[in-house]
């Protein structure tokens, strides 16, 4: 089995994120629900284009590498 380490800053970059329930009250806006297919949970509902950068990766993310997040930042700067 091959393990792949993927560094992301948003669930939108994750291959396990799915956009569901696209809807809008008018033809100009678009809102979608972000859904995690790995955990079968909703990440965020009614996400608009200007909110995408502000949605954090949830603490319950099943793909989070606990060992990787505990690495000191000083190790990254070497």
C-alpha positions in Angstrom: 0.0 0.0 0.0 1.2 3.5 -0.9 0.7 6.4 1.5 0.4 9.9 0.1 0.9 13.0 2.1 -1.1 16.0 0.8 -0.7 19.5 2.3 -3.8 21.6 1.9 -5.0 24.9 3.4 -8.7 24.4 2.5 -11.1 21.4 2.2 -11.7 22.7 -1.3 -8.3 21.3 -2.3 -9.0 17.8 -0.8 -10.0 15.0 -3.2 -12.5 13.8 -0.7 -14.5 17.0 -0.7 -17.7 17.1 -2.6 -20.0 20.0 -3.4 -23.7 19.3 -3.0 -27.0 21.0 -3.1 -26.2 23.9 -5.5 -29.0 26.4 -5.2 -29.8 30.1 -5.5 -32.7 32.4 -5.1 -31.6 34.2 -8.2 -29.5 33.4 -11.3 -26.5 35.3 -10.2 -25.6 33.8 -6.8 -24.5 30.2 -6.3 -24.3 28.5 -2.9 -23.2 24.9 -2.3 -22.8 22.6 0.7 -19.3 21.2 1.3 -19.4 17.5 2.2 -16.6 15.2 3.3 -17.0 11.9 1.6 -14.3 10.3 3.8 -16.3 11.1 7.0 -19.7 11.3 5.4 -20.3 14.7 7.2 -21.2 18.2 6.1 -18.2 20.5 6.4 -20.2 23.7 5.8 -23.5 24.6 4.4 -24.5 27.3 1.9 -20.9 28.3 1.0 -20.7 31.3 -1.3 -17.6 32.3 -3.4 -16.4 35.0 -1.0 -16.5 32.6 2.0 -14.3 29.9 0.7 -11.1 31.3 2.1 -12.5 31.6 5.6 -13.7 28.0 6.1 -11.2 26.1 8.3 -10.4 22.4 7.9 -12.6 20.8 10.6 -11.0 19.2 13.7 -12.8 15.9 12.9 -11.1 15.5 9.5 -10.4 11.8 9.1 -7.4 12.5 6.8 -5.5 14.7 9.2 -2.1 13.3 10.0 -1.8 13.8 13.8 2.0 13.2 13.6 2.4 15.8 10.9 0.5 18.5 12.7 2.6 18.1 15.9 5.9 18.9 14.0 7.5 22.0 15.3 7.4 25.0 12.9 11.1 25.4 13.3 11.6 22.0 11.6 9.7 23.4 8.5 12.1 26.4 8.2 15.2 24.3 7.9 
